[in-house]
Amino acid sequence: MTLVQRLWDRAHGQHLAITATASGGGGVAFGAAAFHLIALRPLPDWEAMTGLAIGVLVISALVLLVAVPPFLRLRGHVASLEEIMATSSVAERRRRRAEGDEAAAALGAGWAERWKRFLEDGRR
């Protein structure tokens, strides 16, 4: 197992925050670099920064390629849990319990505890 994989496994429960931060930061960097290349490059004062802007654009694109798919997957789990918790039908909750268990396990400790409390409150 690689060092990055071990660090990622140790951060279980924080994956959503990590991927959201990386996606947002990558998006801002990508947008700033694209703005430079589109609008500022023709200006003489900014022409020297074009190489840096291209480098930032490439690195931010790689960050977005790595961070956005897990972020979207985790946001999908959050949406699933919230949808299940908002459902008033007991039969629907029972039918989708396995989906909720999987989503809570993927999201980590805080969501797993919230899901567990929701299930315990629903049994009373």
C-alpha positions in Angstrom: 0.0 0.0 0.0 1.4 3.4 -0.9 1.9 6.3 1.5 -0.9 8.3 -0.2 -3.3 5.3 0.2 -2.5 4.9 3.9 -3.0 8.6 4.5 -6.3 8.5 2.7 -7.4 5.5 4.7 -6.5 7.3 8.0 -8.6 10.3 7.0 -11.8 8.3 6.7 -14.7 10.5 7.8 -13.0 13.6 6.3 -13.0 12.5 2.7 -15.9 14.8 1.8 -14.3 17.8 3.3 -10.9 17.0 1.7 -12.4 16.4 -1.8 -14.6 19.5 -1.5 -11.6 21.6 -0.6 -9.5 20.2 -3.4 -12.3 20.6 -5.9 -13.0 24.1 -4.9 -9.3 25.2 -4.8 -8.6 23.5 -8.1 -11.6 25.2 -9.7 -10.5 28.6 -8.5 -7.0 28.1 -9.7 -8.2 26.8 -13.0 -10.5 29.7 -13.4 -7.8 32.3 -12.5 -5.3 30.7 -14.9 -7.9 30.5 -17.7 -8.9 34.2 -17.1 -5.2 35.1 -17.4 -4.8 33.2 -20.6 -8.0 34.7 -22.1 -8.1 38.2 -20.8 -4.7 39.3 -19.4 -2.2 37.7 -21.7 -2.4 40.4 -24.4 -1.6 43.1 -21.8 2.1 44.0 -21.7 2.3 43.9 -17.9 0.9 40.4 -17.7 2.6 38.8 -20.7 5.6 37.5 -18.6 3.2 35.4 -16.4 1.8 33.3 -19.3 4.1 30.4 -18.6 3.1 30.4 -14.9 -0.6 30.5 -15.9 -0.2 27.5 -18.2 1.5 25.6 -15.4 -1.2 26.5 -13.0 -3.8 25.5 -15.6 -2.3 22.1 -16.1 -1.8 21.3 -12.4 -5.3 22.5 -11.5 -6.7 20.4 -14.3 -5.0 17.4 -12.8 -6.2 18.2 -9.3 -9.8 18.5 -10.7 -9.5 15.2 -12.6 -8.4 13.5 -9.3 -10.6 15.2 -6.8 -14.0 15.9 -8.5 -15.1 12.2 -9.1 -14.8 11.2 -5.5 -16.4 14.4 -4.4 -19.4 13.8 -6.6 -19.6 10.2 -5.4 -19.6 11.3 -1.8 -22.1 14.1 -2.4 -24.3 11.5 -4.0 -24.1 9.5 -0.8 -25.0 12.6 1.2 -28.0 13.2 -1.1 -29.1 9.6 -0.7 -29.0 9.7 3.1 -30.8 13.0 3.2 -33.5 11.7 0.9 -34.0 8.6 2.9 -34.1 10.5 6.2 -36.7 12.9 4.7 -38.9 10.0 3.6 -42.0 9.6 5.8 -42.9 6.1 4.5 -41.7 3.4 6.8 -41.8 0.8 4.0 -39.6 3.0 1.8 -37.1 3.5 4.7 -36.9 -0.3 5.2 -36.5 -0.9 1.5 -33.6 1.6 1.2 -31.9 0.8 4.5 -29.0 -1.1 2.8 -28.4 1.9 0.5 -28.3 4.1 3.6 -25.9 1.8 5.4 -23.6 1.8 2.4 -23.7 5.6 2.2 -23.1 6.1 5.9 -20.1 3.7 5.8 -18.6 5.5 2.8 -19.0 8.9 4.4 -17.5 8.0 7.8 -18.0 8.6 11.5 -20.2 11.7 11.6 -22.6 10.4 9.0 -22.6 6.9 10.4 -23.5 8.1 13.8 -26.3 10.3 12.4 -27.6 7.4 10.4 -27.5 5.1 13.4 -29.4 7.7 15.5 -32.0 8.1 12.7 -32.5 4.3 12.6 -32.8 4.1 16.4 -35.3 7.0 16.5 -37.4 5.4 13.8 -37.8 2.2 15.8 -39.3 4.0 18.8 
